[in-house]
């Protein structure tokens, strides 16, 4: 269910900006429009929806319009044209009173530069928005204390901003946004002013918070690694202010929409983003005790495989049976496969990054079994698929070479009779 819908949204800075829209639709470049009209395109016909409870990341290089976009959602910047629907209501058509109510109860914003009041302590900063809205002191204090606990700042309620680290100050800003219990959290490069180590910690904490809160988060960043880590879906803005692609992190990496996106993501470590679930195969299995040795051997023969997974009636994995063990059991004249079901098969979640599976894949003879959150067997991942997927992100220029290849490329192969000096 979409909580935010953006339709054909434009933001153009300059005198009489709407005159630039027909030129944009005719394909006139951003630079030519600037020369002819003096207008600068920030957002170019953006259309997409944001689902309730998802973390939607908008990213792009400096000047791509991403910060302008988030400020258009709550009309801190007035859009030039288009529609912005929040819970079905068009923000563009709201009067000032309705807009204030929407900002107060549906949207909260966390800025890059924390924006704390230096003369107010932590709890006073957190409850400031509630105070402005007219909430009574006892109620706003209770809400502020709840938000402070949520972000892990218990014990610092009376501290001034100057007494806190950068990461702690950002937690105060986040608590202030959460205090009003908004439906949508707008975060404009909220962690980019922090040191790398603190930034990583804040990203992890936001993921933990979101797992408990299930808020709708619109997160702006210029850092692709941050986008891939936090985003359920990512919108990549081009330098012309146009949305180049929207998709999950795996879709962005595996199927870039154009050359711009492909270049944008070319240096990303794919192995930390691509998950086991995206490269799984529909693993063959038999159900025990309903199916016995004959069924196991027939399946392996038909599929030309040397092992088969075994599950119970609820699709819970019991183990694996190999062709060698099956043949040995057949010679004994037995049909019950219980003694030969091996339970030393590796298992993992479909959400596991393939980088975490490589060592296991190189050690095991069998596919890795995928088990979902309910414990149900949902498929397998082969060693070949893991290695093949990881190799896609390898720069061929940096790939290992044999010594003979290097010598041949230099024309100095000792086998050719020429002396080679290391």
N, C-alpha and C positions, 0 to 999 in steps of 0.2 A: 504493500500500500504506500503510495507516494505521499509524503508530507510536504514536499516542496516541488513545484513544477515551474520550470523556466522555459518560456516560449519566445523565440525570435528576439532575444534581448540584445539591445545595442546601448553602448555608452560611447559618445563622441564628444570630445572636449573642443571648444572653440565657438566662434560666433555663428549663429544659425546652424547648429549641428545637423538638423534633420535633412538639410539639402545634400549631405554627403551620403545618405543611405541609398538613394538610387544609383549613385556612382559605385558604391560598394557592390551592389547587386549586379552591376554591369561588368564587374571584374576589374575595375580600376584599382591600381595598387595603393597601399597605405601611403607610400612616399609621394605619389602623384596627387592623391587627394589632399595631402598636406600642402603641396605646392600650389594647387589650384584654389583651395578653399581656406587654408589656414587651420583646418580641423584635424585633430589627432584621434585616430581610432583606438579605443581601449578594449571594448568588447564588440565582437563582430558576429551578430546573429546567433547567439548561443541558445540551444534548445536541448534540454534534458530534464530528467526528474531525479529526485533523491528519495530513497525509500526510508520509511520510518525505522529508526534503530540502527541505521548503517553509518559507518564512518566514510564520508565521501571526501576525497582529497582532490583539491584543485592545484595543479602545479604547472610551472613554466619558468622560463628565464626572466630576468629583470626586464620590465617593460612590456610583458605579455598581457597585463591586465588582471592578474589574479587577485591582487588586493582591492582593485576597483570593483571586481565582481562581488566579493564578499560584502563590501559596503553598499552595493546596490540591493542586496537581499533585504536589508533593513532600512534602506533609503537614507543612510548617512551620506551617500552620493546619489543624486537623482538620476535614474536611467534616462536615456534619450528616447527609447521606444521599446516596446515588447510587453510581456506579462510576467509577473512573478506571483505565483499562487502559493500561499501557505495555508494548509488545511482547507483548500478550495477558495480562499479569499484572495483577491488581487491586491497586493500591496500597493501597486501603482495607483489604485483608485481610492485608497484610504485617505480620509481627512486627518488632520493633525492629532485629534483626540484618539481616533481609532489606531493610528500609527503608534502613538505613545503606549497605548494599551498592549499592542502586539509586541513592541520592543520590551515591555515590562514583564510580560507573562509567557511569551512564546519564544523569544529570542534573547540569548545572552551572548556577550562578546568577550573574548580574551585576546588582548593585544600583545604585540611583540615586546613593547616596552611597558612594563607592568602597570603603569598608571596609578600607583598607590599614592595615597595622601600621606606625606611624610610626617605630619603632626598627629596622625591617628595611629593607634596600635592595631594589631592584627584583627582582633574581633570587631573593632570599630570600622576598619576598612571593609571587612567582609559584609557587614550589615549596612553599609552606606547606601546602596541602591534601594534596599528595603525601607530605610529611613526616609529617603526622598519620596518614595511611593506613598508614604503616610502610614505605614504599618506601625502598630503600637510597640513600645520598647520591649516588653516581655516576649512577644511573639517573634520579633525580628532577632532578638538575642538567641532564642532557641534555634531558629533556622540557621543563624550564623555558626553556632557551636556545632550543629550537625554537619555543616559543610566543612568546617575546620577539621573535624574528626575524619571525614571522608577523605581528605587530601593528606592526612597524616601530620597535622600541625598541632596536635594536642600538646599543651604545655607551653606554647608560644603565644597564647592569646593576648598577653599584655605587652609583647615585644613591639618595638617600633620597626618600620621597614629598614631603617639604617642598621639595625642590629641583626639582620637576616642575610643569608647568602642569596645569590641570584636565583638559584633553584627554589629556595624557600619563598622568595618574593613572588616567583611565578606561581607557586602553589596558592599563595594568598589571592592572586588574581583569578586563579581557577576556582577557588572556594567562593569568591565574590560572585562569579558567574553562576555557580551551582546553587547558591543560597536561595534564589528565587524559583528553583526547580523548573527551569525552562524546558520546553519541548525540544528546542534546537540550540545547540552550542556552536557558536561561530568562533573559530580560532585562527587568527591572522598571524602566521609565522610565529606562533606562540613560543617556540623553543629556540629560534634562530639566534637569539642574543646570548644564549647560555654556552658555557664551555662544553666541549665535545662529550666529556664523561658525564656531566650533569644532564646534558641534552639526551643522551642515551637512557639515563635513569628516568627522566621525565617521560620519555616515550613509553618505556616499560610500565610506568605507573599509570599512564593514560590508558593503556591496553587493559590493565587490571581494573581500573575504574569503570571502563566501558563494559567489561564483562559483568559488572554488578549493576550498572546504571541503565544500560541499553538506551542511551540517549541517541538522538540524531546529531551527528557531528559533521560540520563542514570545516575542513582543515586546509589552510593555505600553506604551501611550502614551495621553495625552489630546490629542495634537496630530494633527488630521486630515491635514494636509499630510505629516507624518512617516509616518503610517499608509499613505497612498496611495503614497508614495515607496518604502517598504520592503516592503510586504506583497504576497505572492502572493495571499493571501486575507485578508479583514478580518472580524472579528466585532465588531459594534457592540452595546454593552450600554446598556440604557435605565436611567433613574433608579430603576426598580423591581428592578434586578438581573437582568432578563430579557434574553436574547439577542434583539435586534430583527431583525438580518439578518446573514447570512454570505455573502460573495461576493468576487469579484475587485474591484479598484478600479473597473474599468469598470462592472461590474454594480451596485456600490453607487451610483455616480453616475448611471447611465442608468436603472436600475430600482429606485429606493428602495422598500423593502418597506412603509413606512407613513409617516404624516405626520411622526413624530418623526425618522426617518432623512432624510426629504426636507428638513426644516428644518436638520438637522445638516450637510448637504452643500451647502446652497443657495449659499453664498458661495465655493465652491471653483472655481478656474480649471480648468474641464473640459478646455480645450484642451491642458493639460499631462498629462492622464491618459488621455483617449480616444486610442486609437491608430489608425493607418491601417488595420490589419487588421480593426478592428471596423466600419469603414464601407466596406470594399472592395465592389466588384461583380465578378461573374464575367465578366471581360473577354473579349470575342470575339477569337479569334486564328486564324491559319492556320499550317500547318507547311511550312516551306521547306527543301529544294527540292521536296518531294512535291506541294505545291499551288502553283499559278501565278497568273497574272493573272486568269483566269476565276473561280477560286475566291475570290480576294480581292474582286472586284467583286460576285460573287453574294452573299457574306456581308454586305458593306456595304449592298447593296440590301435584303436580307431583314431586316436589323436596323435599317434606317434610320439608319445611322451614317456619318460622313464619314471615318473612319480605322479601321484594323484592325492589331492587334499581330501580329508575325511571330516565330515561335519555330523552333528546330530540333527534331530528333526526340527530344531529351532535355528538351524544354520549357525550354531556355535561350533567353532573349530575344535576338533579332537586331536588332529595331528596330520601325518602324511604317511602314505604307503608307497614303497619303491618297487620297481619291477623285479629287482633281485630278490627281495624278501618274499614277494608274491610267488615267484617261481619255486623258491625253497619250500614255501608252505604247501604249494601244490604237490610237490614230490612226497610230502608227508601224508597226503590224502586228506588234509584238513581244509575246511571252507571258512572257518571263523577267523576274520582278520584281526581280531582284538590283540593277539600277542605281537603283531608286527606293525601296529600303529605307532609311529615315532612321534613323540611330543617335543622333540628338540628343534622344531621348525621355528624360525624367527618371525615375529609379528610386529606390526607397527600400525599407526593411524594413517588414514588417507591424507591428513593435514601435515604429515612430517615432511620437511624439506629434504630433497634427495641428497643434499650435502651430508645429512646425518646418516645416510644409508650406505654410502660408498664402501666404508670399511667392512661392514657386515656383508654386503653383496660380494666382496672379493673373498670372503672367508667361507661362505656357505655354498653347498652344492645345489641347494633347492631355491625356488622362488621365495621371496619374502611375502608372507600372508598379510593382507590388510583387514583390520578389525575396526568396525565403526564404534561410535560412542556407546551403543547398546550391546557391544560384544558380538555383533553379528559379522560373520565372514563375508566380505564384499568383493574379494578379488585378490590378485597377486601382482607382484612387481618382479621382473626378471633382472638379473645382473646386466644383461645386454642393454635393456632399456635405460637403466640408470647411467651406464657408461656412455651410451649414445647421446642421451640428453645433455650430460655434462660436457661432452665434446663439442656441442653446438656453440657454446659460448667461448670456445678456445680460439685465441688469436693464432692463426696458422704460422705467422711470422715468429711467434715465440714458442712454437711447439718443439719438443725435443727432436734432435736429428742424430742419426748414426754418424760415427766418425768417418766412415767411408763416404757418406754423402757430402760431408763438409769438405773432405779432401778432393772429391771429384769436382765440386763446385769451384774450387780454387785451382783446378788443373794440376794438382800436385799429389796425385795418388801414388804411393810408393810402389804399387803393383805395376804402374806404368813405367817404372825404372827411374823416375826422377826423385832426387833427394828432397825430403820435406823436413823443414826445421820448425819445431814447435815454437 
